Amino acid sequence: MAKKREKDFYISAKTDSFFLDIYGAYQFIKLFFKELFLPPYEGKEILRQCYDIGYRSLGLITLTGFITGLVFTKQSRPSLAEFGATSWLPSLIAIAIIRALAPLVTALIAAGKVGSNIGAELGSMRVTEQIDAMEVSATNPFKFLVVTRVIATTIVVPILAIYSGFVGMAGAYLNIAANEHISVKAFLQSAFNSINFLDITTSVIKAVVFGFTVGIVGCYKGYYTTQGTQGVGKSANSAVVISMFLIFMEEMIIVQIVNFFRTGG
């Protein structure tokens, strides 16, 4: 009996499952890009998903973006004050928010709110056989459910990241203005003189990658949900965990690539 169980997997049950998941995700992404360019194009559903994702996330993004700018400024002030360099605060805050905090915080919020919702929604449709019913009625569920949601997250997350950056800068300005006499114009001049086109481009590219990750992971976990209602919860939870892990990995890789070009190799 023991020998029979050993033949059920090649390395171990968990290791085999891990590599099967990677292969499954590869096939899922491959199918996404295949369906992306084939008609029919679900324009109305994409717009509906964009509105839904953006509307649901706007309040939380506003709050977290504002607090991020405010708190980061409050924590940076004492260190700069020791060297009499509080005038550098606008530059420091702009670099931190535009280069890293805005896309990263937005993506993490999207992973927790949007990714889990997509995983739970598609998971519920899978266990209640709604996806099977769509296939029977000649509707392509992958294109209608997966492609539209992944496109929507890829579009909306960068927009939310740009918005989060502006809100974060507003929070930083309020803190600086409360402690020093500085006009909005002087604050913005100092802030934007410290960032360049590469910083803004990199920030948007990161948000696009993060948005795609949130969408594809949420859809993958939800689309292949098993084990009934219990599996729906697991899919939503694992969508958040995997998305956040991948976002941090992607952040590290993109920063390394950008630093390579910034320093000229």
C-alpha positions in Angstrom: 0.0 0.0 0.0 2.9 2.3 0.9 4.6 1.5 -2.4 1.4 2.4 -4.3 1.3 5.8 -2.6 4.9 6.5 -3.5 3.9 6.1 -7.2 1.2 8.8 -6.8 3.7 11.6 -7.1 7.2 12.1 -8.6 9.0 14.1 -5.8 6.4 14.7 -3.1 2.7 15.6 -3.1 3.4 19.3 -2.2 6.3 19.7 -4.6 4.4 18.0 -7.5 1.4 20.3 -6.7 3.7 23.4 -6.8 5.1 22.6 -10.2 1.7 21.6 -11.6 0.4 25.0 -10.4 3.2 26.8 -12.2 2.5 24.9 -15.4 -1.2 25.5 -15.0 -0.6 29.3 -14.5 1.7 29.3 -17.7 -1.1 27.6 -19.7 -3.6 30.1 -18.3 -1.5 33.1 -19.2 -0.9 31.6 -22.7 -4.7 31.2 -23.2 -5.3 34.7 -22.0 -3.0 36.2 -24.7 -4.6 34.0 -27.3 -8.1 35.0 -26.4 -7.1 38.7 -26.0 -6.6 39.2 -29.8 -9.5 37.0 -31.0 -13.1 38.4 -31.6 -15.6 39.0 -30.2 -14.3 41.9 -28.1 -16.3 42.5 -24.9 -15.9 46.3 -24.8 -18.9 47.0 -22.6 -18.0 44.3 -20.1 -14.4 45.7 -19.9 -15.7 49.2 -19.2 -18.1 47.9 -16.6 -15.3 46.0 -14.9 -13.1 49.2 -15.0 -15.8 51.3 -13.4 -16.6 48.6 -10.8 -12.9 48.1 -9.8 -12.1 51.8 -9.8 -15.3 52.8 -7.9 -14.8 50.1 -5.3 -11.2 51.0 -4.7 -11.3 54.8 -4.9 -12.2 55.5 -1.3 -9.6 53.1 0.2 -6.9 54.3 -2.3 -7.6 58.0 -1.3 -7.3 57.2 2.4 -4.2 55.1 2.2 -2.5 57.4 -0.3 -3.1 60.5 1.9 -2.0 58.7 5.1 1.1 57.3 3.3 2.3 60.8 2.3 1.4 62.3 5.7 3.1 59.6 7.8 6.2 59.3 5.6 6.7 63.1 5.8 6.3 63.1 9.6 8.8 60.2 10.0 11.4 61.8 7.6 11.3 65.2 9.2 13.3 64.4 12.4 16.1 62.8 10.5 16.5 65.7 8.1 16.0 68.3 10.9 19.2 66.9 12.6 21.2 68.1 9.7 19.2 71.3 9.1 18.0 69.9 5.8 14.2 70.0 6.1 14.1 72.0 2.9 14.9 68.7 1.2 11.6 67.2 2.3 9.6 67.9 -0.9 12.3 66.3 -3.0 12.6 63.3 -0.8 8.9 62.8 -0.5 8.4 63.1 -4.3 11.1 60.6 -5.1 9.8 58.1 -2.5 6.1 58.4 -3.5 6.5 58.6 -7.3 9.2 56.0 -7.6 7.9 53.4 -5.1 5.1 54.1 -2.7 2.3 55.1 -5.0 2.4 52.0 -7.3 3.3 49.6 -4.5 0.7 50.7 -2.0 -2.0 50.9 -4.7 -1.1 47.4 -5.9 -1.2 45.9 -2.4 -4.6 47.5 -1.8 -5.9 46.2 -5.2 -4.5 42.7 -4.4 -6.4 42.7 -1.1 -9.7 44.2 -2.3 -9.9 43.5 -6.0 -7.9 40.2 -6.2 -9.8 38.6 -3.4 -13.2 39.7 -4.9 -12.3 38.3 -8.3 -11.2 35.0 -6.8 -14.4 34.7 -4.7 -16.7 35.8 -7.6 -15.3 33.4 -10.2 -14.9 30.7 -7.6 -18.6 31.0 -6.7 -19.5 30.8 -10.3 -17.4 27.7 -10.8 -18.8 25.8 -7.8 -22.4 26.7 -8.7 -21.8 25.6 -12.3 -22.6 29.0 -13.8 -19.3 28.8 -15.8 -20.3 25.3 -17.1 -23.7 26.8 -18.1 -22.0 29.5 -20.1 -20.1 27.0 -22.0 -23.3 25.0 -22.8 -25.0 28.2 -24.0 -22.1 28.8 -26.5 -20.7 31.8 -24.5 -16.9 31.8 -24.1 -16.6 32.1 -20.3 -12.8 32.6 -20.4 -13.1 35.6 -22.7 -16.1 37.1 -20.9 -15.0 36.5 -17.3 -11.2 36.3 -17.4 -10.0 38.4 -20.3 -12.2 41.4 -19.4 -11.2 41.4 -15.7 -7.5 41.1 -16.4 -7.7 43.9 -18.9 -9.6 46.0 -16.4 -7.1 45.6 -13.6 -4.2 46.2 -16.0 -5.9 49.6 -17.0 -7.3 50.7 -13.6 -4.4 50.0 -11.3 -2.0 52.4 -13.1 -4.7 55.1 -13.0 -5.3 54.6 -9.3 -1.5 54.6 -8.7 -1.2 58.0 -10.4 -4.2 59.3 -8.4 -2.6 57.8 -5.2 0.6 59.7 -6.0 -1.2 63.0 -6.2 -3.1 62.4 -3.0 0.1 61.3 -1.2 1.8 64.5 -2.3 -1.2 66.5 -0.9 -0.8 64.7 2.5 2.9 65.5 2.4 2.3 69.2 1.6 -0.2 69.6 4.5 2.4 68.3 6.9 5.1 70.5 5.5 2.9 73.5 5.4 1.9 73.0 9.0 5.5 73.2 10.1 7.1 75.6 7.6 6.0 78.6 5.5 6.0 77.2 2.0 3.6 77.9 -0.9 2.1 75.2 -3.0 4.0 76.5 -6.0 7.4 76.3 -4.2 6.5 72.8 -2.9 5.6 71.5 -6.3 8.7 73.1 -8.0 11.0 71.5 -5.4 9.2 68.2 -5.6 9.1 67.8 -9.4 12.6 69.2 -10.0 13.8 66.0 -8.2 12.1 63.5 -10.5 12.5 62.9 -14.2 10.8 61.1 -17.1 12.4 57.8 -16.2 10.9 57.9 -12.7 7.4 58.5 -13.9 7.6 56.0 -16.7 9.0 53.3 -14.4 6.2 54.0 -11.9 3.5 53.6 -14.5 5.1 50.4 -15.9 5.3 48.9 -12.5 1.6 49.7 -11.9 0.7 48.0 -15.2 2.7 44.9 -14.3 1.1 44.9 -10.8 -2.4 45.3 -12.2 -1.9 42.4 -14.6 -0.6 40.3 -11.8 -3.6 41.0 -9.5 -6.1 40.3 -12.3 -4.4 37.1 -13.7 -3.9 35.6 -10.2 -7.4 36.4 -9.0 -8.9 34.9 -12.2 -6.7 31.8 -12.1 -7.5 30.9 -8.5 -11.2 31.6 -9.0 -11.6 30.0 -12.4 -10.2 26.6 -11.2 -11.9 26.6 -7.7 -12.8 23.2 -6.3 -14.1 21.8 -3.1 -17.4 23.7 -3.0 -18.0 26.8 -0.9 -14.9 26.0 1.3 -12.8 26.2 -1.9 -14.2 29.7 -2.7 -12.7 31.0 0.5 -9.4 29.3 -0.2 -9.3 30.7 -3.7 -9.9 34.3 -2.4 -7.3 34.0 0.3 -4.6 32.4 -1.9 -5.3 35.0 -4.6 -4.4 37.8 -2.1 -1.3 36.0 -0.7 0.1 35.0 -4.1 -0.5 38.4 -5.7 1.2 40.2 -2.8 4.2 37.9 -3.0 4.5 38.3 -6.8 4.1 42.1 -6.4 7.1 42.3 -4.0 9.2 40.0 -6.3 8.3 42.2 -9.4 9.1 45.3 -7.4 12.6 44.0 -6.6 13.3 42.9 -10.2 12.1 46.1 -11.8 14.1 48.2 -9.3 17.2 46.2 -10.2 16.6 46.7 -13.9 15.9 50.4 -13.6 19.0 50.9 -11.4 21.1 49.2 -14.1 19.9 51.8 -16.7 20.0 54.7 -14.2 23.7 54.0 -13.3 24.6 53.1 -16.9 25.3 49.5 -16.0 
